[in-house]
Amino acid sequence: MKYLSFDIEATGLAENDYIIEFGMVPFCSETGEIAHHLERNWYIKCPSFEELKPRLDKWVIDHNTELINKAHNEGEELQDFKNLLEQYLHDEEVVKYFGKSDKDKIVLFGKSLNAIDLPFLNRDLSWNFMREHFHHQVLDLSSVVRSLCDMKLLPDACQSGSGLMKHFNMGDVAHTALEDAVNTAKLYLLIMDSLKK
């Protein structure tokens, strides 16, 4: 099965926070290959850090000030990002990679996808855009890991992203969209490989 692994960075997790970075990379669960030649990353314009600061969480202020400034200064307008993403999805090489007909949809893959990423994308790109381009079924790594912890196939510490990274000796969570999208795909492939053994 081929998936589009993606991740977003945002100014927070509240309803009115902004997506400020989007990264993605396709991968194949059968071959274990990650299609780095098709990976993409965009910054998405947001208000200035000073304008946002009064309502930002302390963690965001401490860790994402630089990212917010980059998004504000260099980011794509939301509609431009949407257009770029659509162009990517219609690109001949991407269509060929997924081997999809016009009737089929790409399956999205991510971490905490259902709780965080999809609500932001449905809001900002529109429900219709998401349904037009992506399958209604998704693969959420957080759900997979929780199930494996319930079955005692992974330790409970793996239920956090950092715990899962440490379990597979992958260091710390990057908190950059593209690197997290790549690492999430790698983790899924490592989990599958470990279960096969």
matplotlib code that plots the C-alpha trace (Angstrom):
import matplotlib.pyplot as plt

x = [0.0, 1.2, 0.5, 1.2, 2.8, 2.4, 2.7, 1.8, 3.2, 0.8, 0.8, -1.0, -3.7, -6.8, -9.6, -8.4, -4.7, -2.9, -1.1, 2.4, 4.2, 3.2, 5.5, 4.8, 6.5, 5.0, 6.0, 5.2, 4.5, 5.2, 8.7, 9.6, 10.8, 10.3, 10.0, 12.2, 12.3, 8.6, 8.8, 7.7, 7.6, 5.8, 5.6, 2.2, 1.8, 0.5, 0.3, 3.5, 4.9, 4.3, 0.6, 0.2, 2.3, -0.4, -2.4, 0.4, 1.2, 4.6, 5.9, 5.2, 6.9, 9.9, 10.2, 8.5, 9.3, 11.7, 9.2, 6.4, 8.7, 9.7, 6.1, 5.1, 7.9, 8.3, 5.1, 2.7, -0.8, -3.3, -4.9, -1.5, -0.6, -3.8, -3.1, 0.4, -0.8, -3.4, -0.7, 1.4, -1.4, -2.0, 1.7, 2.3, 5.1, 2.9, -0.1, 2.3, 3.8, 0.4, -0.9, -4.3, -7.1, -9.2, -11.7, -9.2, -8.0, -4.6, -4.6, -3.2, -0.9, 0.3, 0.7, -2.3, -3.9, -7.5, -7.2, -5.0, -4.0, -7.3, -9.4, -7.0, -6.9, -10.6, -11.0, -8.4, -8.5, -12.2, -14.1, -14.7, -11.0, -10.1, -12.8, -11.9, -8.2, -8.0, -9.5, -12.0, -9.9, -6.6, -3.8, -3.1, 0.2, -1.0, -4.0, -1.8, 0.6, -2.1, -3.5, -0.1, 0.4, -2.9, -1.7, 1.6, 3.5, 5.0, 5.7, 3.3, 6.0, 5.6, 2.2, 4.0, 5.9, 9.1, 8.8, 8.2, 11.2, 13.4, 12.2, 13.4, 16.7, 15.7, 16.5, 14.1, 11.0, 12.1, 9.0, 9.6, 6.9, 8.9, 11.3, 8.3, 6.5, 9.6, 10.3, 6.6, 6.8, 10.1, 8.6, 5.6, 8.0, 10.2, 7.1, 6.0, 9.4, 9.7, 6.3, 7.3, 10.3]
y = [0.0, 3.5, 6.4, 10.1, 10.8, 14.4, 16.6, 20.2, 22.7, 25.3, 28.2, 26.0, 23.4, 25.6, 26.1, 29.4, 28.7, 28.8, 26.2, 27.6, 24.6, 21.6, 18.8, 15.5, 12.5, 9.4, 5.9, 2.3, -0.2, -3.2, -2.2, -0.1, 2.7, 6.4, 8.5, 11.4, 12.7, 13.5, 15.1, 18.7, 21.4, 24.7, 27.5, 29.2, 32.8, 33.8, 37.0, 38.3, 36.8, 40.0, 40.0, 36.3, 36.3, 37.3, 34.1, 31.7, 28.8, 29.1, 26.0, 27.6, 30.9, 28.9, 26.6, 28.0, 31.7, 31.3, 29.1, 31.7, 34.5, 32.4, 31.6, 35.3, 36.6, 33.9, 31.8, 31.2, 32.7, 30.0, 30.0, 29.8, 26.9, 25.2, 25.7, 24.4, 21.3, 20.7, 21.1, 18.6, 16.0, 16.3, 16.2, 13.3, 11.8, 11.8, 10.3, 7.6, 6.9, 6.3, 4.5, 5.9, 6.5, 9.6, 7.7, 6.6, 8.8, 9.0, 7.6, 10.1, 8.9, 10.8, 10.9, 12.2, 12.7, 12.5, 14.7, 17.5, 17.6, 16.7, 19.2, 22.0, 20.8, 20.4, 23.9, 25.7, 23.7, 22.9, 19.7, 19.4, 19.8, 17.1, 14.7, 15.4, 14.5, 12.1, 8.8, 8.9, 6.2, 7.3, 5.6, 7.3, 6.1, 7.1, 4.7, 1.9, 2.3, 2.5, -0.8, -2.4, -1.2, -2.7, -6.0, -5.6, -5.7, -2.3, -0.8, 1.9, 4.5, 4.3, 6.1, 9.4, 10.5, 11.0, 7.6, 5.9, 7.7, 6.6, 3.0, 2.7, 4.7, 7.6, 10.5, 13.3, 14.5, 17.2, 19.5, 20.5, 19.3, 17.5, 15.8, 14.7, 13.4, 11.4, 10.1, 9.0, 7.0, 5.4, 4.5, 2.8, 0.8, -0.1, -1.2, -3.4, -4.9, -5.6, -7.3, -9.5, -10.7]
z = [0.0, -0.8, 1.6, 1.7, 5.0, 6.1, 9.1, 10.0, 12.4, 13.9, 16.2, 18.7, 19.0, 19.6, 17.1, 15.8, 15.6, 12.2, 10.1, 9.6, 7.9, 5.9, 4.9, 3.1, 1.6, -0.1, 1.0, 0.2, 3.1, 0.8, -0.4, 2.6, 0.3, 1.1, -2.1, -1.1, -4.6, -4.2, -0.7, -0.4, 2.3, 2.5, 5.0, 5.3, 6.0, 9.5, 11.5, 13.0, 16.2, 18.1, 17.0, 18.0, 21.2, 23.7, 22.9, 22.3, 24.7, 26.5, 24.7, 21.3, 22.4, 23.7, 20.7, 17.6, 17.5, 14.6, 12.7, 13.2, 12.0, 8.9, 8.1, 8.5, 6.4, 3.7, 3.9, 1.1, 1.3, 2.3, -1.2, -2.9, -0.7, -1.6, -5.3, -5.0, -3.1, -5.8, -8.6, -6.7, -6.5, -10.2, -11.1, -13.6, -11.5, -8.3, -10.2, -11.6, -8.2, -6.6, -9.7, -9.1, -11.5, -11.3, -9.2, -6.6, -3.8, -2.0, 1.6, 4.1, 6.9, 9.9, 13.7, 15.7, 12.3, 13.4, 16.5, 15.1, 11.4, 9.7, 11.6, 10.5, 6.9, 6.6, 8.0, 5.9, 2.6, 2.8, 3.3, -0.5, -1.3, 1.1, -0.1, -3.8, -3.3, -0.4, 0.6, 3.5, 5.2, 6.8, 8.7, 12.0, 13.6, 17.0, 16.7, 15.4, 18.3, 20.9, 19.6, 19.7, 23.3, 24.3, 22.8, 24.7, 21.4, 22.2, 25.7, 27.0, 26.8, 23.0, 23.2, 23.1, 20.0, 21.8, 23.6, 20.2, 18.7, 21.6, 21.5, 17.9, 18.6, 16.4, 18.7, 19.5, 17.7, 15.2, 15.3, 11.7, 9.3, 6.7, 9.1, 11.2, 8.1, 7.1, 10.6, 11.0, 7.8, 9.0, 12.4, 10.7, 8.5, 11.6, 13.5, 10.7, 10.3, 14.0, 14.1, 11.2, 13.1]

ax = plt.figure().add_subplot(projection="3d")
ax.plot(x, y, z, "-o")
ax.set_aspect("equal")
plt.show()
